[in-house]
Amino acid sequence: MAVSLLLAALAALALVGINEAGYRQSSRALANIGEAQKVRATLNLILQNMLDAETGQRGYLLTGETSYRQPYDMAVKQVDGHLATLRQLYAERPVERTQLAELSKHVLRKIAEMDMSVRLRQDGKEDAWKFVITTDVGREEMDAIRKSALDLVAVSNKTLSDSQVQVMKSLQLARIGTAIVALAAFIAFFLYLRQTHALRSIGERQQETLQRERNALEDEVRERTASLAELATHLQDVRETERGYLARELHDELGSLLTAAKLDVARLKSRLLDAPDATQRLQHLTELLNSGIALKRRIIEDLRPSSLSNLGLVASLEILGREFAERSGIQVQMALEPVTMDESRQLTIYRMVQESLTNIGKYAEATEATIVLKNYENHVIVEVADNGKGFDPQRTHPSSHGLAGMLHRVEAARGRLTISSTPGRGTRLSAMLPTLKVL
């Protein structure tokens, strides 16, 4: 890359050198035509500057806006430079210098006339600047400027037709310079392509290295994700095991204690029939024990539903939906088909429906809920829907509604959970799980 840039810079320098040499030769050989062209261009610029200055002056005088003075100020600044250029071109031509002096005199008078009117307008002297522009001085000076400029242009036009032969030499020199620069540009382009190919090869090797590292990182991420999923499944299984153990303990130990206490109260009640106060208190104690036994049963069912193993999935879901409706006051409709699945997947479906109903009771503000269980040949579909306020699944973190646990349970059972919800239109959770028939 550096070589090609160096060659391009050398080619540019060579082009500048050749053009400079051609310029000097043509300046010496075609001094008259070159000066004539410059004279014409400069005279045209002077005329244009004077027109711009007069336009800017008129605009400022009529409006009083400073922005209209910009063409005037720019033109006045440029006129002096153009006159200086003409003096340099006519340094060795006495006749043209005399005509240029006449032109300069009229230009300076015109500028003085315009400057006076501008200053009077700036000072607020309305009558004075209006009087100045109504005189014929400005028009006469402008006519004189045009006449002097046309005389100088006529002299330049005569000079232009004298030396065309010498121009060919400068053109030939320019052709040689162009050929040299084109050759240098071709070589620089060839070097650039070769270096670009080398850089591309290096970049491809780096991309291959990065791809290998990326693949290694992806493999490591997949391994760690699988390990975390396995750990989460293990923790979930441990949790269910602990729940089962705690349910058994509550059923065996606490259940026995409450039952024994209830029997003792019944014996005391039979012996204290003559003491109304004691009988009333024993009746209250019996009711408390019954409430405790009912609470114990509900806690055991929440920890490990006995109905699931004793009555089956459909009956357990019916009991779950009925109890939820009684507690929450939400109408629950159920359409449940018998299914044949292993205990683990039945528990997965039960926990999903249980967590869904809990979320409906806490967040949905619904009046109706639906539980659907459909049995297909090799899979089952379970859906829980409500007519509540819904939510935006894209903006709501799943864990805030207990959906993360359901999602993991379903995926651990090799199923798929779909969440459909729209604000104001309720929520629908649908899970598809494969069927493993019990032998």
C-alpha positions in Angstrom: 0.0 0.0 0.0 2.8 2.4 0.9 4.6 1.7 -2.4 1.6 2.4 -4.5 0.9 5.6 -2.6 4.5 6.7 -3.0 4.3 6.0 -6.8 1.1 7.9 -7.0 2.6 10.9 -5.2 5.7 10.8 -7.5 3.3 10.6 -10.5 1.5 13.7 -9.2 4.7 15.5 -8.6 5.9 14.6 -12.1 2.6 15.9 -13.6 3.0 19.1 -11.7 6.6 19.5 -12.9 5.7 18.8 -16.5 2.8 21.2 -16.4 5.0 23.8 -14.8 7.6 23.4 -17.6 4.9 23.5 -20.2 3.5 26.6 -18.6 6.9 28.4 -18.7 7.5 27.5 -22.3 4.1 28.6 -23.4 4.5 31.7 -21.4 7.7 32.6 -23.2 6.5 31.5 -26.6 3.0 32.8 -26.3 3.4 35.7 -24.0 1.2 37.9 -26.1 -1.8 35.5 -26.4 -1.5 34.6 -22.7 -1.5 38.2 -21.6 -4.4 38.9 -23.9 -6.5 36.1 -22.5 -5.7 37.3 -19.0 -6.6 40.9 -19.9 -9.9 39.8 -21.4 -10.8 37.7 -18.4 -9.7 40.5 -16.0 -11.6 43.1 -17.8 -14.7 40.9 -17.8 -14.3 40.5 -14.1 -14.0 44.2 -13.6 -17.2 44.9 -15.5 -18.9 42.1 -13.6 -17.6 43.5 -10.3 -18.9 47.0 -11.1 -22.3 45.6 -12.1 -22.4 43.5 -8.8 -21.4 46.6 -6.8 -24.0 48.7 -8.4 -26.7 46.0 -7.8 -25.7 45.7 -4.2 -25.7 49.4 -3.8 -29.1 49.8 -5.2 -30.5 46.9 -3.1 -29.0 48.4 0.1 -30.3 51.9 -0.7 -33.8 50.7 -1.4 -34.1 48.2 1.6 -31.5 49.4 4.2 -30.8 45.7 4.8 -27.1 44.9 5.5 -27.3 41.6 3.6 -27.9 43.5 0.4 -24.4 45.1 0.8 -22.5 41.9 0.5 -22.3 41.9 -3.3 -21.2 45.6 -3.1 -18.5 44.9 -0.5 -17.2 41.9 -2.3 -17.0 43.6 -5.6 -15.2 46.7 -4.2 -12.6 44.5 -2.6 -12.0 42.5 -5.9 -11.8 45.5 -8.2 -8.5 46.7 -6.7 -6.9 43.3 -7.3 -8.1 43.1 -10.9 -6.7 46.6 -11.6 -3.4 45.6 -10.1 -3.4 42.5 -12.3 -3.9 44.7 -15.4 -1.1 47.1 -14.3 1.2 44.1 -14.1 0.2 42.8 -17.5 0.7 46.3 -19.1 4.0 47.0 -17.3 5.9 47.0 -20.6 3.1 48.5 -22.8 2.9 52.3 -22.6 -0.2 52.6 -24.8 -2.2 50.1 -22.9 -1.0 51.5 -19.6 -2.5 54.9 -20.7 -5.8 53.3 -21.5 -5.7 51.4 -18.2 -5.1 54.6 -16.3 -8.2 56.1 -17.9 -10.2 53.0 -17.0 -8.9 53.1 -13.4 -9.9 56.7 -13.1 -13.5 56.1 -14.1 -13.6 53.0 -11.8 -12.4 54.9 -8.8 -14.9 57.7 -9.5 -17.7 55.2 -9.8 -16.7 53.5 -6.6 -16.4 56.9 -4.8 -19.9 57.8 -6.0 -21.4 54.5 -4.8 -19.5 54.7 -1.5 -20.8 58.2 -0.8 -24.4 57.1 -1.4 -24.0 54.0 0.8 -22.5 56.1 3.7 -25.3 58.7 3.4 -27.9 55.9 3.5 -26.1 54.3 6.5 -26.1 57.7 8.3 -29.8 58.1 7.7 -29.5 61.1 5.3 -32.4 60.2 3.0 -32.5 63.3 0.9 -28.7 63.4 0.4 -28.3 59.8 -0.9 -31.5 60.2 -3.1 -30.0 63.3 -4.6 -26.7 61.5 -5.3 -28.4 58.7 -7.2 -30.6 61.0 -9.2 -27.6 62.7 -10.8 -26.1 61.5 -14.0 -22.6 61.1 -12.6 -22.9 57.4 -11.9 -24.4 56.6 -15.3 -21.7 58.7 -17.1 -18.9 57.0 -15.2 -20.4 53.5 -15.9 -20.6 54.3 -19.7 -16.9 55.5 -19.6 -15.9 52.3 -17.8 -17.6 50.2 -20.5 -16.0 52.2 -23.3 -12.5 52.0 -21.8 -12.9 48.2 -21.2 -14.1 47.6 -24.7 -11.1 49.5 -26.1 -8.7 47.3 -24.1 -10.6 44.1 -25.2 -10.2 45.2 -28.9 -6.4 45.4 -28.4 -6.3 42.0 -26.8 -8.4 40.4 -29.6 -5.9 41.6 -32.1 -3.1 39.9 -30.2 -4.9 36.5 -29.9 -4.7 35.8 -33.7 -0.9 36.1 -34.0 0.9 33.1 -32.5 -1.2 29.8 -32.8 1.8 27.8 -34.0 3.5 28.1 -30.7 0.5 26.7 -28.8 1.1 23.2 -30.4 4.4 22.9 -28.5 2.7 23.4 -25.2 0.0 20.8 -26.2 2.6 18.2 -27.2 4.3 18.7 -23.8 1.0 18.2 -22.1 0.4 15.0 -24.0 3.7 13.6 -23.0 3.1 14.5 -19.4 -0.4 12.8 -19.5 1.1 9.6 -21.0 3.7 9.5 -18.3 1.2 10.0 -15.5 -1.1 7.4 -17.0 1.7 4.9 -17.1 2.6 5.7 -13.5 -1.1 5.4 -12.5 -1.4 2.0 -14.1 1.7 0.7 -12.2 0.4 2.2 -9.0 -3.0 0.5 -9.6 -1.3 -2.9 -10.3 0.7 -2.5 -7.0 -2.5 -1.6 -5.2 -4.3 -4.7 -6.5 -1.4 -6.9 -5.4 -1.2 -5.4 -2.0 -5.0 -5.6 -1.6 -4.9 -9.3 -2.5 -2.2 -9.8 0.2 -4.3 -7.9 2.8 -7.4 -9.9 1.8 -5.5 -13.2 2.4 -4.4 -12.0 5.8 -7.9 -10.9 6.6 -9.3 -14.3 5.6 -6.8 -16.1 7.8 -7.8 -13.8 10.7 -11.5 -14.5 10.0 -10.8 -18.2 10.1 -9.1 -17.8 13.4 -11.9 -15.7 14.8 -14.4 -18.2 13.5 -12.7 -21.1 15.2 -12.6 -19.1 18.5 -16.2 -18.2 18.1 -17.2 -21.8 17.5 -15.2 -22.8 20.6 -17.0 -20.1 22.6 -20.4 -21.2 21.3 -19.6 -24.9 22.1 -18.6 -23.8 25.6 -21.8 -21.7 26.0 -23.9 -24.7 24.8 -22.2 -27.0 27.3 -22.7 -24.5 30.1 -26.4 -24.0 29.1 -27.0 -27.7 29.1 -25.3 -28.0 32.5 -27.5 -25.2 33.9 -30.6 -26.8 32.4 -29.6 -30.1 33.9 -29.0 -28.5 37.2 -32.3 -26.6 37.1 -34.1 -29.9 36.3 -32.3 -31.6 39.1 -33.2 -28.8 41.6 -36.8 -29.1 40.4 -36.8 -32.9 41.0 -35.3 -32.3 44.4 -38.0 -29.8 45.1 -40.7 -32.2 44.2 -39.1 -34.9 46.2 -38.8 -32.6 49.3 -42.5 -31.6 48.7 -43.5 -35.3 48.7 -41.5 -36.0 51.8 -43.0 -32.9 53.6 -46.5 -33.9 52.5 -46.0 -37.4 53.9 -44.7 -36.1 57.1 -47.6 -33.7 57.5 -50.0 -36.5 56.6 -48.5 -39.1 59.0 -47.3 -37.0 61.9 -49.5 -33.9 61.9 -52.5 -35.8 60.7 -52.2 -38.3 63.5 -51.8 -35.5 66.1 -54.8 -33.6 64.9 -56.9 -36.8 64.7 -55.9 -37.8 68.2 -56.7 -34.4 69.5 -60.1 -34.5 67.8 -60.9 -37.9 69.5 -59.8 -36.6 72.9 -62.1 -33.6 72.5 -64.9 -35.9 71.6 -64.4 -38.0 74.7 -64.2 -34.8 76.9 -67.4 -33.5 75.3 -69.2 -36.8 76.1 -68.2 -36.5 79.8 -69.1 -32.8 80.2 -72.6 -32.9 79.0 -73.7 -31.2 82.2 -71.4 -28.2 81.7 -72.8 -26.0 78.9 -69.8 -23.6 78.9 -67.3 -26.4 78.6 -69.4 -28.1 75.9 -69.5 -24.8 73.9 -65.7 -24.4 74.2 -65.1 -28.0 73.2 -67.4 -27.4 70.2 -65.3 -24.4 69.2 -62.1 -26.4 69.7 -63.6 -29.2 67.5 -64.3 -26.6 64.8 -60.7 -25.3 65.0 -59.3 -28.8 64.8 -61.5 -29.5 61.7 -60.2 -26.2 60.2 -56.6 -27.3 61.0 -57.2 -30.8 59.4 -58.7 -29.1 56.3 -55.7 -26.7 56.1 -53.4 -29.6 56.5 -55.1 -31.4 53.6 -54.9 -28.3 51.4 -51.2 -27.8 52.2 -50.5 -31.5 51.5 -52.4 -31.3 48.2 -50.4 -28.2 47.2 -47.2 -29.8 48.1 -47.9 -33.2 46.5 -51.4 -33.8 45.1 -52.5 -37.2 46.3 -55.4 -37.1 43.9 -52.9 -37.3 41.0 -51.7 -40.7 42.0 -55.0 -41.9 43.4 -57.6 -40.5 41.0 -55.6 -39.6 37.9 -54.8 -36.4 36.0 -58.3 -35.5 34.8 -59.9 -35.8 38.2 -57.0 -33.9 39.8 -57.4 -31.0 37.3 -61.2 -31.0 38.0 -60.6 -30.7 41.7 -57.9 -28.0 41.2 -60.2 -26.0 38.9 -63.2 -26.3 41.2 -61.3 -25.3 44.3 -59.8 -22.3 42.5 -63.2 -21.2 41.4 -64.5 -21.4 45.0 -61.6 -19.5 46.4 -61.4 -16.7 43.7 -64.9 -16.4 42.5 -63.8 -16.8 38.9 -65.9 -19.0 36.7 -63.8 -21.9 35.5 -64.8 -24.0 32.5 -63.1 -27.3 31.8 -62.9 -29.6 28.8 -60.7 -32.5 29.8 -60.0 -35.7 27.8 -58.5 -38.8 29.5 -54.8 -39.2 28.8 -52.3 -41.9 29.4 -48.9 -40.5 30.5 -46.1 -41.3 32.9 -46.3 -39.7 36.4 -43.6 -37.1 35.7 -45.4 -35.6 32.7 -48.8 -35.7 34.6 -47.1 -33.7 37.4 -45.7 -31.3 34.8 -49.2 -30.7 33.4 -50.7 -30.3 36.9 -48.0 -27.8 38.0 -48.5 -25.8 34.8 -52.3 -25.6 35.3 -51.7 -24.8 39.0 -49.2 -22.0 38.4 -51.4 -20.6 35.6 -54.5 -20.4 37.8 -52.3 -18.8 40.5 -51.2 -16.1 38.1 -54.8 -15.6 36.9 -55.9 -15.0 40.5 -53.1 -12.6 41.3 -52.7 -10.6 38.1 -55.3 -11.2 35.4 -58.4 -9.5 37.0 -60.4 -12.0 35.0 -64.0 -13.2 35.5 -63.7 -16.4 33.4 -61.0 -19.0 32.9 -60.8 -22.1 30.7 -58.8 -25.4 31.2 -58.6 -27.6 28.1 -56.8 -31.0 27.9 -56.8 -32.7 24.5 -55.4 -36.2 23.9 -53.8 -37.0 20.5 -52.1 -40.1 19.2 -48.6 -39.2 20.2 -48.9 -36.0 22.2 -51.3 -34.0 24.4 -52.3 -30.3 24.4 -53.1 -28.5 27.6 -54.4 -24.9 27.5 -55.2 -22.4 30.2 -56.9 -19.2 29.1 -58.6 -16.2 30.8 -60.5 -13.0 29.8 -58.4 -10.7 32.0 -56.3 -7.6 31.2 -53.5 -9.5 29.5 -50.0 -8.2 29.1 -47.3 -7.6 26.4 -45.0 -10.7 26.4 -42.2 -8.6 24.7 -42.1 -6.1 27.6 -42.9 -8.3 30.6 -40.1 -10.5 31.9 -41.5 -14.1 32.2 -40.2 -14.6 35.7 -42.4 -11.8 37.0 -45.5 -14.0 36.2 -44.0 -17.3 37.2 -43.7 -18.3 33.5 -40.0 -19.1 33.6 -40.7 -22.1 35.9 -43.5 -23.4 33.6 -41.3 -22.9 30.5 -38.5 -24.9 32.1 -40.8 -27.7 33.3 -42.4 -28.1 29.9 -39.1 -28.0 28.0 -37.6 -30.5 30.5 -40.4 -32.8 29.6 -39.5 -32.3 25.9 -42.5 -30.2 25.3 -43.2 -26.7 24.0 -44.9 -23.8 25.8 -46.6 -21.0 23.8 -47.7 -17.8 25.5 -50.3 -15.6 23.7 -51.4 -12.4 25.3 -52.6 -8.9 24.3 -53.2 -6.1 26.7 -57.0 -6.0 27.3 -57.7 -9.3 25.6 -56.7 -11.9 28.0 -53.9 -14.5 28.1 -53.6 -18.1 26.7 -50.9 -20.6 27.7 -50.7 -23.7 25.5 -48.3 -26.6 26.1 -47.6 -29.6 23.9 -46.0 -32.6 25.5 -45.2 -35.9 24.0 -47.1 -39.0 25.3 -45.2 -41.8 27.0 -47.6 -44.6 27.5 -47.4 -46.6 30.7 -46.7 -50.3 30.2 
